[in-house]
Structure formats: C-alpha cells, structure tokens
Amino acid sequence: MTFDISTILDPIYLIYALGAILIFLVIWIMQLEKKIKNFTKGKDGKSLEGSMIILKKDQDNLLNFRKDMEQYLTEVEKRLRRSTQSIETIKFNPFKGSGAGGNQSFASVFLDENGDGLVLSSLYARDRISIFSKQIKKFKSEVELSDEEKKAVDDAKKKLN
C-alpha cells in the first residue's frame, strides 16, 4: 500500500487529525480553567482583588518595619561604640625587694571602641591600700601612667584590633 498526496488529504484522515487536535485543545483548556480556579478561589474576582490589597498592605508594613529596624540598629551601633569593649588587668608588686605588698596590686583598664575609658589602679601595702583612677582619651592619658598601666592600656588596645 502506497501513500500519495490524495490519500493523505482524504477527508476521513483530516477529520481524524482535526479530532485529535480538538481533544488535545479541550484537555489543555480544562487544565487552564483548573489553574485559574485555584488562582481565583473565593466567591468572585473581588476576593482575588482583596487578597492583592492585603498583600500590598503587608508589603508596606514590612518596608516600614525595615526602615524602623535600620534606624534602631544605627542607634544601637552608636551606643555600642561608647560601651566598654575591652578590659585588661595587670597584677604586680610595686615594692619588689622590700617585702611589702606582694602581687596584690593591680592596674585595670576599661576602654570603648574609640580608646576612651579609664585606668583603675590599686597599690597594696601592708598598712594601706591606695586606689587611683586616670581618664583615658584615644588610648592616651593626660596624667603620667605607670609601666603596668601602660601595659594594660596596650593589651586592651590589642584586643580591640
């Protein structure tokens, strides 16, 4: 059996081909309708519009929340820079060789991110304890620092970097 153009264009084959195409299109339309129904669930198209309005409001609320959080975090970062971030303590004996004191004296430094803070020093002797406080600005003091106090400031500075 040979096929020629007249056999292919025979009306019965055209009807079968068009029928198959029609069945394919009907199935495709049914699937599209099902997707549209799932997308527009509710009583009518207004429920979809309402859902979109709610989504827009939620988006606006999230944008406002984000702006508020950015502003809040900026303030928190400013406060954090001013808070104590490095603490260092050096214990020492200021009266070596004299038998007085022991390693009960100390120099403690408390610094923020900018190198501002204070040095708190205690000198212990058998008959008295002296406590000194010295202000630190940008890792420097206007008052002379002892070697132990300088070492405590340097160690605290290293912790910040």
VMD Tcl script that builds the backbone (N, CA, C; Angstrom):
set m [mol new atoms 483]
animate dup $m
set s [atomselect $m all]
$s set {name element resname resid chain x y z} {
  {N N MET 1 A 0.852 -1.170 0.000}
  {CA C MET 1 A 0.000 0.000 0.000}
  {C C MET 1 A 0.894 1.228 0.000}
  {N N THR 2 A 0.675 2.057 -0.937}
  {CA C THR 2 A 1.459 3.268 -1.082}
  {C C THR 2 A 0.596 4.458 -0.724}
  {N N PHE 3 A 1.279 5.449 -0.165}
  {CA C PHE 3 A 0.574 6.678 0.199}
  {C C PHE 3 A 0.964 7.755 -0.782}
  {N N ASP 4 A -0.030 8.387 -1.270}
  {CA C ASP 4 A 0.229 9.551 -2.100}
  {C C ASP 4 A -0.523 10.726 -1.504}
  {N N ILE 5 A -0.390 11.856 -2.071}
  {CA C ILE 5 A -0.980 13.084 -1.537}
  {C C ILE 5 A -2.490 13.002 -1.455}
  {N N SER 6 A -3.111 12.312 -2.372}
  {CA C SER 6 A -4.575 12.221 -2.345}
  {C C SER 6 A -5.043 11.370 -1.180}
  {N N THR 7 A -4.237 10.386 -0.774}
  {CA C THR 7 A -4.613 9.548 0.359}
  {C C THR 7 A -4.478 10.343 1.652}
  {N N ILE 8 A -3.414 11.142 1.759}
  {CA C ILE 8 A -3.195 11.932 2.968}
  {C C ILE 8 A -4.265 13.001 3.106}
  {N N LEU 9 A -4.676 13.580 2.022}
  {CA C LEU 9 A -5.689 14.629 2.065}
  {C C LEU 9 A -7.102 14.069 2.017}
  {N N ASP 10 A -7.227 12.796 2.169}
  {CA C ASP 10 A -8.545 12.169 2.197}
  {C C ASP 10 A -9.323 12.756 3.366}
  {N N PRO 11 A -10.587 13.116 3.167}
  {CA C PRO 11 A -11.365 13.761 4.224}
  {C C PRO 11 A -11.414 12.965 5.522}
  {N N ILE 12 A -11.414 11.665 5.488}
  {CA C ILE 12 A -11.519 10.895 6.718}
  {C C ILE 12 A -10.268 11.079 7.581}
  {N N TYR 13 A -9.073 11.127 6.940}
  {CA C TYR 13 A -7.842 11.348 7.696}
  {C C TYR 13 A -7.790 12.770 8.270}
  {N N LEU 14 A -8.281 13.711 7.519}
  {CA C LEU 14 A -8.336 15.090 8.013}
  {C C LEU 14 A -9.266 15.193 9.211}
  {N N ILE 15 A -10.387 14.484 9.153}
  {CA C ILE 15 A -11.334 14.509 10.278}
  {C C ILE 15 A -10.677 13.896 11.514}
  {N N TYR 16 A -9.958 12.776 11.350}
  {CA C TYR 16 A -9.273 12.156 12.490}
  {C C TYR 16 A -8.214 13.106 13.077}
  {N N ALA 17 A -7.449 13.737 12.228}
  {CA C ALA 17 A -6.413 14.660 12.677}
  {C C ALA 17 A -7.024 15.845 13.407}
  {N N LEU 18 A -8.083 16.413 12.834}
  {CA C LEU 18 A -8.745 17.547 13.497}
  {C C LEU 18 A -9.389 17.111 14.810}
  {N N GLY 19 A -9.920 15.913 14.868}
  {CA C GLY 19 A -10.500 15.387 16.112}
  {C C GLY 19 A -9.441 15.257 17.194}
  {N N ALA 20 A -8.267 14.743 16.839}
  {CA C ALA 20 A -7.176 14.604 17.807}
  {C C ALA 20 A -6.731 15.972 18.314}
  {N N ILE 21 A -6.617 16.928 17.400}
  {CA C ILE 21 A -6.246 18.291 17.795}
  {C C ILE 21 A -7.309 18.881 18.703}
  {N N LEU 22 A -8.571 18.642 18.396}
  {CA C LEU 22 A -9.678 19.151 19.215}
  {C C LEU 22 A -9.631 18.550 20.617}
  {N N ILE 23 A -9.393 17.253 20.724}
  {CA C ILE 23 A -9.307 16.604 22.041}
  {C C ILE 23 A -8.136 17.197 22.838}
  {N N PHE 24 A -6.994 17.386 22.183}
  {CA C PHE 24 A -5.837 17.993 22.847}
  {C C PHE 24 A -6.172 19.393 23.361}
  {N N LEU 25 A -6.833 20.201 22.547}
  {CA C LEU 25 A -7.181 21.569 22.952}
  {C C LEU 25 A -8.185 21.579 24.098}
  {N N VAL 26 A -9.153 20.665 24.082}
  {CA C VAL 26 A -10.139 20.591 25.172}
  {C C VAL 26 A -9.436 20.249 26.486}
  {N N ILE 27 A -8.525 19.282 26.460}
  {CA C ILE 27 A -7.785 18.912 27.678}
  {C C ILE 27 A -6.945 20.090 28.163}
  {N N TRP 28 A -6.320 20.789 27.246}
  {CA C TRP 28 A -5.487 21.936 27.607}
  {C C TRP 28 A -6.327 23.043 28.228}
  {N N ILE 29 A -7.491 23.328 27.667}
  {CA C ILE 29 A -8.396 24.357 28.210}
  {C C ILE 29 A -8.884 23.955 29.594}
  {N N MET 30 A -9.179 22.678 29.795}
  {CA C MET 30 A -9.637 22.226 31.115}
  {C C MET 30 A -8.542 22.432 32.163}
  {N N GLN 31 A -7.304 22.159 31.800}
  {CA C GLN 31 A -6.199 22.376 32.738}
  {C C GLN 31 A -6.028 23.862 33.054}
  {N N LEU 32 A -6.161 24.717 32.054}
  {CA C LEU 32 A -6.061 26.161 32.287}
  {C C LEU 32 A -7.182 26.651 33.193}
  {N N GLU 33 A -8.400 26.151 32.973}
  {CA C GLU 33 A -9.526 26.546 33.834}
  {C C GLU 33 A -9.282 26.121 35.274}
  {N N LYS 34 A -8.733 24.921 35.455}
  {CA C LYS 34 A -8.445 24.439 36.805}
  {C C LYS 34 A -7.416 25.350 37.490}
  {N N LYS 35 A -6.384 25.756 36.750}
  {CA C LYS 35 A -5.372 26.658 37.313}
  {C C LYS 35 A -5.978 28.011 37.661}
  {N N ILE 36 A -6.842 28.525 36.805}
  {CA C ILE 36 A -7.486 29.821 37.069}
  {C C ILE 36 A -8.384 29.725 38.292}
  {N N LYS 37 A -9.120 28.616 38.439}
  {CA C LYS 37 A -9.985 28.445 39.613}
  {C C LYS 37 A -9.155 28.408 40.890}
  {N N ASN 38 A -8.042 27.711 40.856}
  {CA C ASN 38 A -7.173 27.678 42.038}
  {C C ASN 38 A -6.618 29.063 42.348}
  {N N PHE 39 A -6.322 29.819 41.317}
  {CA C PHE 39 A -5.765 31.156 41.499}
  {C C PHE 39 A -6.803 32.134 42.030}
  {N N THR 40 A -8.036 31.987 41.597}
  {CA C THR 40 A -9.095 32.935 41.988}
  {C C THR 40 A -10.079 32.301 42.950}
  {N N LYS 41 A -9.606 31.445 43.851}
  {CA C LYS 41 A -10.507 30.819 44.825}
  {C C LYS 41 A -11.268 31.894 45.575}
  {N N GLY 42 A -12.470 31.635 45.849}
  {CA C GLY 42 A -13.328 32.587 46.534}
  {C C GLY 42 A -14.637 32.703 45.794}
  {N N LYS 43 A -15.459 33.638 46.232}
  {CA C LYS 43 A -16.787 33.768 45.647}
  {C C LYS 43 A -16.752 34.414 44.275}
  {N N ASP 44 A -15.819 35.343 44.106}
  {CA C ASP 44 A -15.760 36.044 42.828}
  {C C ASP 44 A -14.361 36.638 42.636}
  {N N GLY 45 A -14.189 37.396 41.597}
  {CA C GLY 45 A -12.902 38.021 41.310}
  {C C GLY 45 A -12.504 39.050 42.347}
  {N N LYS 46 A -13.486 39.563 43.101}
  {CA C LYS 46 A -13.172 40.571 44.120}
  {C C LYS 46 A -12.342 39.970 45.242}
  {N N SER 47 A -12.526 38.675 45.515}
  {CA C SER 47 A -11.724 38.066 46.575}
  {C C SER 47 A -10.245 38.069 46.184}
  {N N LEU 48 A -9.960 37.895 44.899}
  {CA C LEU 48 A -8.581 37.987 44.423}
  {C C LEU 48 A -8.064 39.410 44.600}
  {N N GLU 49 A -8.894 40.373 44.283}
  {CA C GLU 49 A -8.507 41.775 44.459}
  {C C GLU 49 A -8.245 42.074 45.932}
  {N N GLY 50 A -9.099 41.544 46.799}
  {CA C GLY 50 A -8.905 41.735 48.241}
  {C C GLY 50 A -7.604 41.113 48.718}
  {N N SER 51 A -7.310 39.930 48.199}
  {CA C SER 51 A -6.053 39.270 48.569}
  {C C SER 51 A -4.859 40.105 48.135}
  {N N MET 52 A -4.945 40.685 46.956}
  {CA C MET 52 A -3.836 41.504 46.465}
  {C C MET 52 A -3.690 42.786 47.281}
  {N N ILE 53 A -4.805 43.362 47.715}
  {CA C ILE 53 A -4.750 44.563 48.564}
  {C C ILE 53 A -4.089 44.228 49.897}
  {N N ILE 54 A -4.456 43.074 50.466}
  {CA C ILE 54 A -3.856 42.647 51.739}
  {C C ILE 54 A -2.356 42.433 51.565}
  {N N LEU 55 A -1.970 41.797 50.457}
  {CA C LEU 55 A -0.543 41.583 50.202}
  {C C LEU 55 A 0.207 42.907 50.070}
  {N N LYS 56 A -0.397 43.886 49.427}
  {CA C LYS 56 A 0.229 45.202 49.273}
  {C C LYS 56 A 0.401 45.879 50.637}
  {N N LYS 57 A -0.641 45.774 51.494}
  {CA C LYS 57 A -0.533 46.359 52.837}
  {C C LYS 57 A 0.576 45.676 53.635}
  {N N ASP 58 A 0.639 44.338 53.524}
  {CA C ASP 58 A 1.698 43.609 54.225}
  {C C ASP 58 A 3.077 44.038 53.737}
  {N N GLN 59 A 3.202 44.231 52.447}
  {CA C GLN 59 A 4.478 44.676 51.887}
  {C C GLN 59 A 4.838 46.063 52.416}
  {N N ASP 60 A 3.863 46.966 52.466}
  {CA C ASP 60 A 4.122 48.309 53.001}
  {C C ASP 60 A 4.530 48.241 54.468}
  {N N ASN 61 A 3.844 47.377 55.241}
  {CA C ASN 61 A 4.190 47.215 56.654}
  {C C ASN 61 A 5.617 46.690 56.811}
  {N N LEU 62 A 5.993 45.739 55.968}
  {CA C LEU 62 A 7.354 45.204 56.036}
  {C C LEU 62 A 8.395 46.264 55.685}
  {N N LEU 63 A 8.099 47.097 54.701}
  {CA C LEU 63 A 9.035 48.169 54.341}
  {C C LEU 63 A 9.191 49.163 55.491}
  {N N ASN 64 A 8.073 49.523 56.138}
  {CA C ASN 64 A 8.144 50.430 57.289}
  {C C ASN 64 A 8.924 49.786 58.432}
  {N N PHE 65 A 8.671 48.497 58.674}
  {CA C PHE 65 A 9.383 47.780 59.726}
  {C C PHE 65 A 10.882 47.764 59.435}
  {N N ARG 66 A 11.237 47.542 58.177}
  {CA C ARG 66 A 12.651 47.525 57.792}
  {C C ARG 66 A 13.302 48.878 58.055}
  {N N LYS 67 A 12.616 49.966 57.693}
  {CA C LYS 67 A 13.166 51.303 57.942}
  {C C LYS 67 A 13.361 51.536 59.434}
  {N N ASP 68 A 12.357 51.139 60.237}
  {CA C ASP 68 A 12.462 51.301 61.687}
  {C C ASP 68 A 13.635 50.491 62.242}
  {N N MET 69 A 13.800 49.262 61.755}
  {CA C MET 69 A 14.886 48.420 62.244}
  {C C MET 69 A 16.252 48.982 61.849}
  {N N GLU 70 A 16.360 49.520 60.644}
  {CA C GLU 70 A 17.634 50.122 60.227}
  {C C GLU 70 A 17.982 51.304 61.124}
  {N N GLN 71 A 16.982 52.127 61.434}
  {CA C GLN 71 A 17.212 53.284 62.307}
  {C C GLN 71 A 17.589 52.813 63.715}
  {N N TYR 72 A 16.886 51.814 64.219}
  {CA C TYR 72 A 17.168 51.275 65.546}
  {C C TYR 72 A 18.590 50.704 65.604}
  {N N LEU 73 A 18.970 49.933 64.591}
  {CA C LEU 73 A 20.304 49.331 64.585}
  {C C LEU 73 A 21.401 50.387 64.489}
  {N N THR 74 A 21.140 51.468 63.779}
  {CA C THR 74 A 22.110 52.565 63.717}
  {C C THR 74 A 22.326 53.149 65.111}
  {N N GLU 75 A 21.235 53.342 65.851}
  {CA C GLU 75 A 21.344 53.865 67.221}
  {C C GLU 75 A 22.065 52.873 68.130}
  {N N VAL 76 A 21.766 51.596 67.977}
  {CA C VAL 76 A 22.423 50.575 68.797}
  {C C VAL 76 A 23.924 50.561 68.520}
  {N N GLU 77 A 24.306 50.681 67.252}
  {CA C GLU 77 A 25.733 50.711 66.913}
  {C C GLU 77 A 26.421 51.921 67.530}
  {N N LYS 78 A 25.746 53.071 67.548}
  {CA C LYS 78 A 26.332 54.263 68.179}
  {C C LYS 78 A 26.555 54.021 69.668}
  {N N ARG 79 A 25.549 53.430 70.334}
  {CA C ARG 79 A 25.681 53.161 71.766}
  {C C ARG 79 A 26.761 52.122 72.031}
  {N N LEU 80 A 26.855 51.145 71.159}
  {CA C LEU 80 A 27.836 50.087 71.345}
  {C C LEU 80 A 29.256 50.626 71.265}
  {N N ARG 81 A 29.481 51.590 70.386}
  {CA C ARG 81 A 30.822 52.179 70.270}
  {C C ARG 81 A 31.235 52.858 71.575}
  {N N ARG 82 A 30.241 53.382 72.310}
  {CA C ARG 82 A 30.537 54.086 73.563}
  {C C ARG 82 A 30.611 53.137 74.757}
  {N N SER 83 A 30.242 51.883 74.582}
  {CA C SER 83 A 30.244 50.949 75.708}
  {C C SER 83 A 31.637 50.340 75.890}
  {N N THR 84 A 31.884 49.837 77.076}
  {CA C THR 84 A 33.167 49.207 77.372}
  {C C THR 84 A 33.288 47.932 76.552}
  {N N GLN 85 A 34.350 47.859 75.760}
  {CA C GLN 85 A 34.527 46.695 74.897}
  {C C GLN 85 A 35.833 45.957 75.154}
  {N N SER 86 A 36.720 46.568 75.902}
  {CA C SER 86 A 37.987 45.905 76.196}
  {C C SER 86 A 38.370 46.177 77.645}
  {N N ILE 87 A 38.609 45.103 78.372}
  {CA C ILE 87 A 39.013 45.197 79.781}
  {C C ILE 87 A 40.290 44.385 79.938}
  {N N GLU 88 A 41.241 44.967 80.601}
  {CA C GLU 88 A 42.513 44.269 80.825}
  {C C GLU 88 A 42.992 44.581 82.237}
  {N N THR 89 A 43.528 43.577 82.922}
  {CA C THR 89 A 44.048 43.749 84.282}
  {C C THR 89 A 45.459 43.179 84.352}
  {N N ILE 90 A 46.343 43.953 84.940}
  {CA C ILE 90 A 47.726 43.530 85.178}
  {C C ILE 90 A 47.944 43.542 86.691}
  {N N LYS 91 A 48.377 42.404 87.252}
  {CA C LYS 91 A 48.713 42.344 88.686}
  {C C LYS 91 A 50.227 42.499 88.820}
  {N N PHE 92 A 50.640 43.203 89.862}
  {CA C PHE 92 A 52.075 43.454 90.033}
  {C C PHE 92 A 52.388 43.744 91.497}
  {N N ASN 93 A 53.698 43.752 91.803}
  {CA C ASN 93 A 54.198 44.094 93.135}
  {C C ASN 93 A 54.980 45.392 93.005}
  {N N PRO 94 A 54.430 46.509 93.505}
  {CA C PRO 94 A 55.120 47.793 93.352}
  {C C PRO 94 A 56.326 47.954 94.281}
  {N N PHE 95 A 56.446 47.085 95.277}
  {CA C PHE 95 A 57.527 47.226 96.259}
  {C C PHE 95 A 58.442 46.004 96.215}
  {N N LYS 96 A 58.892 45.639 95.046}
  {CA C LYS 96 A 59.740 44.451 94.896}
  {C C LYS 96 A 61.001 44.593 95.750}
  {N N GLY 97 A 61.340 43.520 96.438}
  {CA C GLY 97 A 62.573 43.503 97.230}
  {C C GLY 97 A 62.418 44.062 98.628}
  {N N SER 98 A 61.378 44.831 98.904}
  {CA C SER 98 A 61.230 45.422 100.239}
  {C C SER 98 A 60.421 44.524 101.159}
  {N N GLY 99 A 59.799 43.490 100.609}
  {CA C GLY 99 A 58.999 42.599 101.438}
  {C C GLY 99 A 57.588 43.089 101.648}
  {N N ALA 100 A 57.286 44.290 101.195}
  {CA C ALA 100 A 55.931 44.821 101.368}
  {C C ALA 100 A 55.141 44.592 100.082}
  {N N GLY 101 A 53.878 44.427 100.200}
  {CA C GLY 101 A 52.990 44.406 99.032}
  {C C GLY 101 A 52.632 43.036 98.538}
  {N N GLY 102 A 53.480 42.370 97.802}
  {CA C GLY 102 A 53.121 41.123 97.121}
  {C C GLY 102 A 52.469 41.464 95.789}
  {N N ASN 103 A 51.973 40.465 95.096}
  {CA C ASN 103 A 51.318 40.677 93.799}
  {C C ASN 103 A 49.831 40.965 93.977}
  {N N GLN 104 A 49.507 41.793 94.934}
  {CA C GLN 104 A 48.102 42.111 95.172}
  {C C GLN 104 A 47.724 43.475 94.611}
  {N N SER 105 A 48.659 44.200 94.070}
  {CA C SER 105 A 48.357 45.474 93.410}
  {C C SER 105 A 47.947 45.173 91.976}
  {N N PHE 106 A 47.173 46.062 91.391}
  {CA C PHE 106 A 46.729 45.820 90.014}
  {C C PHE 106 A 46.486 47.137 89.288}
  {N N ALA 107 A 46.474 47.036 87.971}
  {CA C ALA 107 A 46.074 48.139 87.096}
  {C C ALA 107 A 45.052 47.551 86.123}
  {N N SER 108 A 43.836 48.062 86.171}
  {CA C SER 108 A 42.777 47.601 85.268}
  {C C SER 108 A 42.385 48.742 84.351}
  {N N VAL 109 A 42.192 48.414 83.086}
  {CA C VAL 109 A 41.799 49.431 82.114}
  {C C VAL 109 A 40.471 49.006 81.492}
  {N N PHE 110 A 39.599 49.990 81.273}
  {CA C PHE 110 A 38.278 49.785 80.674}
  {C C PHE 110 A 38.162 50.751 79.497}
  {N N LEU 111 A 38.105 50.211 78.267}
  {CA C LEU 111 A 38.099 51.062 77.071}
  {C C LEU 111 A 36.907 50.757 76.170}
  {N N ASP 112 A 36.432 51.813 75.496}
  {CA C ASP 112 A 35.424 51.613 74.455}
  {C C ASP 112 A 36.131 51.492 73.107}
  {N N GLU 113 A 35.351 51.407 72.039}
  {CA C GLU 113 A 35.905 51.209 70.698}
  {C C GLU 113 A 36.822 52.354 70.260}
  {N N ASN 114 A 36.572 53.553 70.757}
  {CA C ASN 114 A 37.365 54.725 70.376}
  {C C ASN 114 A 38.627 54.897 71.214}
  {N N GLY 115 A 38.838 54.017 72.196}
  {CA C GLY 115 A 40.007 54.140 73.059}
  {C C GLY 115 A 39.784 55.075 74.224}
  {N N ASP 116 A 38.530 55.367 74.533}
  {CA C ASP 116 A 38.197 56.222 75.674}
  {C C ASP 116 A 37.778 55.335 76.846}
  {N N GLY 117 A 38.143 55.746 78.043}
  {CA C GLY 117 A 37.772 54.980 79.227}
  {C C GLY 117 A 38.565 55.430 80.431}
  {N N LEU 118 A 38.959 54.457 81.259}
  {CA C LEU 118 A 39.711 54.807 82.460}
  {C C LEU 118 A 40.631 53.674 82.863}
  {N N VAL 119 A 41.653 54.068 83.631}
  {CA C VAL 119 A 42.549 53.109 84.270}
  {C C VAL 119 A 42.270 53.197 85.757}
  {N N LEU 120 A 42.031 52.064 86.366}
  {CA C LEU 120 A 41.801 51.985 87.807}
  {C C LEU 120 A 42.967 51.194 88.388}
  {N N SER 121 A 43.743 51.841 89.259}
  {CA C SER 121 A 44.938 51.201 89.821}
  {C C SER 121 A 44.806 51.106 91.329}
  {N N SER 122 A 45.325 50.008 91.851}
  {CA C SER 122 A 45.341 49.806 93.293}
  {C C SER 122 A 46.761 49.448 93.706}
  {N N LEU 123 A 47.275 50.164 94.697}
  {CA C LEU 123 A 48.591 49.858 95.257}
  {C C LEU 123 A 48.373 49.306 96.659}
  {N N TYR 124 A 48.823 48.072 96.854}
  {CA C TYR 124 A 48.621 47.395 98.122}
  {C C TYR 124 A 49.928 47.375 98.899}
  {N N ALA 125 A 49.869 47.835 100.144}
  {CA C ALA 125 A 50.992 47.738 101.079}
  {C C ALA 125 A 50.441 47.115 102.358}
  {N N ARG 126 A 51.311 46.723 103.258}
  {CA C ARG 126 A 50.834 46.066 104.485}
  {C C ARG 126 A 49.894 46.942 105.291}
  {N N ASP 127 A 50.180 48.207 105.367}
  {CA C ASP 127 A 49.397 49.083 106.240}
  {C C ASP 127 A 48.340 49.913 105.512}
  {N N ARG 128 A 48.300 49.864 104.180}
  {CA C ARG 128 A 47.288 50.672 103.482}
  {C C ARG 128 A 47.075 50.160 102.059}
  {N N ILE 129 A 45.959 50.586 101.480}
  {CA C ILE 129 A 45.648 50.340 100.071}
  {C C ILE 129 A 45.302 51.684 99.465}
  {N N SER 130 A 45.933 52.012 98.354}
  {CA C SER 130 A 45.628 53.264 97.650}
  {C C SER 130 A 45.006 52.913 96.303}
  {N N ILE 131 A 43.953 53.648 95.942}
  {CA C ILE 131 A 43.276 53.418 94.666}
  {C C ILE 131 A 43.334 54.705 93.861}
  {N N PHE 132 A 43.700 54.568 92.572}
  {CA C PHE 132 A 43.818 55.720 91.681}
  {C C PHE 132 A 42.984 55.472 90.425}
  {N N SER 133 A 42.436 56.548 89.903}
  {CA C SER 133 A 41.680 56.477 88.650}
  {C C SER 133 A 42.237 57.531 87.703}
  {N N LYS 134 A 42.465 57.121 86.460}
  {CA C LYS 134 A 43.002 58.048 85.460}
  {C C LYS 134 A 42.171 57.924 84.188}
  {N N GLN 135 A 41.790 59.072 83.657}
  {CA C GLN 135 A 40.970 59.087 82.447}
  {C C GLN 135 A 41.830 58.827 81.213}
  {N N ILE 136 A 41.273 58.053 80.269}
  {CA C ILE 136 A 41.958 57.734 79.015}
  {C C ILE 136 A 41.128 58.295 77.860}
  {N N LYS 137 A 41.780 59.016 76.954}
  {CA C LYS 137 A 41.153 59.541 75.728}
  {C C LYS 137 A 42.000 59.087 74.548}
  {N N LYS 138 A 41.405 58.345 73.651}
  {CA C LYS 138 A 42.098 57.840 72.452}
  {C C LYS 138 A 43.411 57.147 72.826}
  {N N PHE 139 A 43.309 56.259 73.811}
  {CA C PHE 139 A 44.410 55.417 74.280}
  {C C PHE 139 A 45.529 56.208 74.955}
  {N N LYS 140 A 45.315 57.470 75.289}
  {CA C LYS 140 A 46.329 58.301 75.948}
  {C C LYS 140 A 45.728 58.884 77.229}
  {N N SER 141 A 46.622 59.251 78.155}
  {CA C SER 141 A 46.198 59.880 79.399}
  {C C SER 141 A 46.940 61.198 79.572}
  {N N GLU 142 A 46.243 62.182 80.121}
  {CA C GLU 142 A 46.894 63.465 80.413}
  {C C GLU 142 A 47.807 63.335 81.624}
  {N N VAL 143 A 47.543 62.337 82.446}
  {CA C VAL 143 A 48.335 62.083 83.651}
  {C C VAL 143 A 49.338 60.972 83.327}
  {N N GLU 144 A 50.517 61.064 83.901}
  {CA C GLU 144 A 51.557 60.051 83.682}
  {C C GLU 144 A 51.042 58.672 84.105}
  {N N LEU 145 A 51.265 57.682 83.248}
  {CA C LEU 145 A 50.869 56.304 83.550}
  {C C LEU 145 A 52.096 55.507 83.976}
  {N N SER 146 A 51.897 54.596 84.917}
  {CA C SER 146 A 52.990 53.703 85.312}
  {C C SER 146 A 53.218 52.687 84.194}
  {N N ASP 147 A 54.318 51.950 84.286}
  {CA C ASP 147 A 54.617 50.937 83.265}
  {C C ASP 147 A 53.508 49.886 83.195}
  {N N GLU 148 A 53.015 49.474 84.362}
  {CA C GLU 148 A 51.942 48.469 84.400}
  {C C GLU 148 A 50.658 49.019 83.779}
  {N N GLU 149 A 50.353 50.284 84.053}
  {CA C GLU 149 A 49.160 50.902 83.464}
  {C C GLU 149 A 49.302 51.016 81.947}
  {N N LYS 150 A 50.493 51.397 81.485}
  {CA C LYS 150 A 50.737 51.477 80.035}
  {C C LYS 150 A 50.572 50.108 79.384}
  {N N LYS 151 A 51.097 49.071 80.049}
  {CA C LYS 151 A 50.978 47.715 79.504}
  {C C LYS 151 A 49.508 47.294 79.451}
  {N N ALA 152 A 48.740 47.634 80.477}
  {CA C ALA 152 A 47.315 47.287 80.487}
  {C C ALA 152 A 46.579 48.000 79.348}
  {N N VAL 153 A 46.903 49.278 79.116}
  {CA C VAL 153 A 46.275 50.028 78.014}
  {C C VAL 153 A 46.662 49.410 76.673}
  {N N ASP 154 A 47.934 49.070 76.513}
  {CA C ASP 154 A 48.385 48.460 75.252}
  {C C ASP 154 A 47.701 47.113 75.008}
  {N N ASP 155 A 47.599 46.292 76.061}
  {CA C ASP 155 A 46.944 44.983 75.911}
  {C C ASP 155 A 45.463 45.143 75.573}
  {N N ALA 156 A 44.805 46.113 76.204}
  {CA C ALA 156 A 43.387 46.358 75.907}
  {C C ALA 156 A 43.214 46.857 74.473}
  {N N LYS 157 A 44.149 47.689 74.020}
  {CA C LYS 157 A 44.097 48.207 72.642}
  {C C LYS 157 A 44.243 47.064 71.636}
  {N N LYS 158 A 45.137 46.113 71.924}
  {CA C LYS 158 A 45.334 44.961 71.036}
  {C C LYS 158 A 44.056 44.127 70.928}
  {N N LYS 159 A 43.318 44.020 72.016}
  {CA C LYS 159 A 42.066 43.243 71.991}
  {C C LYS 159 A 41.020 43.884 71.085}
  {N N LEU 160 A 41.070 45.200 70.951}
  {CA C LEU 160 A 40.092 45.899 70.109}
  {C C LEU 160 A 40.383 45.707 68.628}
  {N N ASN 161 A 41.627 45.476 68.275}
  {CA C ASN 161 A 42.003 45.345 66.853}
  {C C ASN 161 A 41.909 43.942 66.375}
}
mol reanalyze $m
mol bondsrecalc $m
mol representation Tube
mol addrep $m
